[in-house]
Amino acid sequence: MAAITFLSVWFVACRQEAGVTDINGKKVASIMSNVIMTSDSARLTLDEDSITKIFYLVRHAEKDTSVKVEPPLTDQGLQRAARLADILRGTRVDAIYSTMTVRTMFTADSLADIKAMTILPYDNKNLKGLIDTLSHHADFNRVLIVGHSNTIPAITNTLAGRDVFTKTFDENEYDNFVVVVGRKSGKKDVYTLKY
């Protein structure tokens, strides 16, 4: 009888876990509507009825470190910016926010072109103002935010309401792709991906 009880408990536990896909740390391939697909074919379907807002957060792509003032993107950085546009091409984006630097604007530019959208500026010294604007804006429910190695972790933590990141991104780290999903219940899901 104990063996049957153990097997029943094990089966129920496995069945519940089967619906949960851990995509953290994986490389995002595309986002189509409410489905996040990774390069290893993992899929996470977000329940559209329970979602209030989705934030896509990335640091600017690779910059030319030989230029000290307003560095542009390198060729690799331009390729990463095009990759970002390809990832988000098939999903809804209501607004694109970027700081007013060449490297962040160029990171967002390809997606803005595809979506025929204007890139909206924000001040990286007033992240509270950005968060307040986005939290209360009824029409901006799917938002891309492009920032910097020190601002994207801070924005993520603020949106999530907890410390997802305990330090800034490394100076050579350009591939973080963070998704923060706000739910009607008040819960915030955070997916830390790569791209």
Secondary structure, DSSP 8 states (H G I E B T S, - for coil): -HHHHHHHHHHHHHHHHHT----TTSBEEEEETTEEEETTS-EEE--GGGEEEEEEEEE---B-TT--SS--B-HHHHHHHHHHHHHHTTS---EEEE-SSHHHHHHHHHHHHHHT--EEE--TT-HHHHHHHHHH-TT--EEEEEE-TTHHHHHHHHHHTS-S-SS---TT---EEEEEEEETTS-EEEEEEE-
